[in-house]
Every structure is written in structure tokens, then in C-alpha cells.
Amino acid sequence: MILARLSRAIRQQNWFAVALEFVIVIAGVVIGFQITAWNAERENAARVDQALIRLQAETEQTIRALRQRIAMNAARQADQSVMVRVAMGGELVPENREAFERAIAQVMYFSRVPVQQSTYEALEQSGDLALITDRGLVTELNRYRGRLEWTESQHGSFRRGLTTFSDTLSEFTFHEPTDDPTVTRVRVDLEGLLAEPRRQSALVQIARMHAIFAQYVVALEAHSAELCNRLADETGRACDLDGAP
């Protein structure tokens, strides 16, 4: 239709009509590009909104899991305090035996921090992280990611340190079966432990490493809570920390 009118105007040398048709064509192209850009912006904004909702949900899950880990660490540190006192003092009274043996049984358990980061990783890998226009939020996400990577590196370092003590511990600890096939009972050769100062030192160092890393978990939980509140400002939904992890 437009081409027919334009051809007719040119044959008739109606230059005003020709110019008008060109203006209509150009305006149509510009409007079309603008509509496409608006649609793309809306789609990107919707993708970002959904990503932020998922990020907040994952952060909430991480906080709940970290709080469980903090509570577990506190209980283990109480047992390890008994373990260290016995190792250094040389006396195991009956009321401390259960805590002492429990500490010995768990002393080599040093699992990674329970963190959810699948949404962030997906955003990073797809390049959609660049769609977040709030650069302050992007900076906060990257800073949190940096803390996670540092905590993971510390876990690896501490885990390797614990491994160096495994042979020392195996010299005076023995795992015995119980009525429950999934549970073993730890028997400790206390005389053997006290006969060699390096074994006592190993237990003290292990307890110290557990205590230090436990503080890293506390700091990570606090940073996770900060990030959750920051995401809540974006999504308009308060952080839900009472749900099941």
C-alpha cells in the first residue's frame, strides 16, 4: 500500500506526498524499534524480578541451614572442651565419658557450609547478572559471593589440616559395633593418649580449628541475613526464616 502510493506520487512528481510517505515509513520503523525495545525491557525486568525472588528464597534457606549448623557447632564445642580438659588433665570422670567419647567420634567430621547458590551461578553463567540495573545490589551479591569462596577455601585448608592428624588419632581410638548397624561406639585408649604429648597436642589443635571455623560460619550467617534484607527491599517481601530448611 505505502509502496504503491509512493510510486504514484513519484510519477506525478508530487514531492510533498513523497516526503510525507518517507516520514511515515521512517516513523513506523522507529516506533517498531521502540516497541521492541520496550518489550525487551519488560521481559528483562520480569526475569530479574523472578531471579531476585529465587535469590531471596535460597538465601533464606541458607540462613536456616547455617543456624542449624551454628547450634550443632555449639554442642560439639561443648563436647570438645571436655575432650581437651581430659586430654590435658589426664582424668576422665564417669560423668564426662559420654561427652568425651562423642567428641572423639565427631572430631574428624568437618563438612562444608550448607549454602544455596544455584540461582546466582545460573545468572552468572547466562550473563543475566548484567540485567540487574541496581549496581549497589550487584556489588553486594559479588561481595557475598567472595565471602562464600573465601569460607570454602578456609574449609579446604582446615580439612587438609585435620587429615594430617588422622593417623595420630587412629593410634588410640577404636570404633566398635553397637546393636544399631549404622552406629559405632568409639573406645579411647586414654593411657595411650596421655603417654604421648603430641597426641594431646593434636586434639587441642583440632578443637581449636573447629572453634575458629565455627566463627566463620557465624560471620557467614550474619552476612547472609544482610543480603536477605537487601533482597527483601527489592522484592517487597520480608525474609521468611521460620520455614522448614
KAFENVEN-V334619 format. One record per pair of residues at least 24 apart in sequence whose C-alpha atoms are under 8 Angstrom apart, sorted by the first residue. I is the first residue (numbers start at 1). J is the second residue. D is the distance in Angstrom with one decimal. If there is no record, write none. Layout:
I_J_D + I_J_D
This chain:
44_131_6.7 + 45_131_7.7 + 48_128_7.9 + 48_131_6.8 + 48_132_6.4 + 49_235_7.1 + 51_119_7.0 + 51_123_7.9 + 52_231_6.7 + 52_234_7.6 + 52_235_6.8 + 53_231_7.9 + 53_235_6.3 + 54_119_6.7 + 55_117_7.9 + 55_119_6.1 + 55_120_6.9 + 55_231_7.7 + 56_228_5.8 + 56_231_5.9 + 56_232_7.1 + 56_239_7.5 + 58_116_5.6 + 58_117_7.0 + 58_119_7.8 + 59_116_6.9 + 59_224_6.5 + 59_225_7.9 + 59_227_7.6 + 59_228_6.0 + 60_225_8.0 + 60_228_6.8 + 60_239_6.6 + 60_240_6.4 + 60_241_5.8 + 61_116_7.3 + 61_241_7.5 + 61_245_5.4 + 62_114_6.5 + 62_115_5.1 + 62_116_5.8 + 62_224_7.6 + 62_245_7.9 + 63_221_5.8 + 63_224_6.3 + 63_225_6.8 + 63_241_7.2 + 64_241_6.2 + 64_242_7.7 + 64_244_7.9 + 64_245_5.8 + 65_114_6.1 + 65_115_7.7 + 65_245_6.1 + 66_113_7.3 + 66_114_6.4 + 66_115_7.8 + 66_217_7.0 + 66_218_7.9 + 66_221_6.0 + 67_221_7.1 + 69_217_7.9 + 70_214_7.0 + 70_217_6.9 + 70_218_6.7 + 73_214_6.4 + 76_103_6.7 + 76_106_8.0 + 77_207_7.5 + 77_210_7.7 + 77_211_6.8 + 79_103_5.3 + 80_104_8.0 + 80_107_7.9 + 80_207_6.1 + 81_207_7.7 + 83_203_7.8 + 84_200_7.9 + 84_203_6.7 + 84_204_5.9 + 84_207_7.5 + 87_193_7.3 + 87_194_6.8 + 87_200_5.6 + 87_203_7.5 + 88_194_8.0 + 88_200_6.5 + 90_190_7.9 + 90_194_6.5 + 101_186_6.0 + 101_187_7.0 + 101_188_7.2 + 102_186_7.6 + 104_173_7.9 + 104_186_7.3 + 105_185_7.8 + 105_186_5.9 + 107_206_7.3 + 107_207_7.6 + 108_162_6.8 + 108_166_7.7 + 110_159_6.7 + 110_210_7.9 + 112_152_7.2 + 112_155_6.6 + 113_152_7.6 + 113_217_7.3 + 137_230_7.6 + 140_227_7.3 + 141_227_7.5 + 144_223_7.2 + 144_224_7.7 + 144_227_7.6 + 147_220_7.5 + 148_220_7.7 + 151_216_7.0 + 154_213_7.9 + 155_213_7.5 + 158_209_6.8 + 162_206_6.6 + 165_202_6.4 + 168_199_6.4 + 168_202_7.6 + 169_199_7.2 + 169_202_8.0
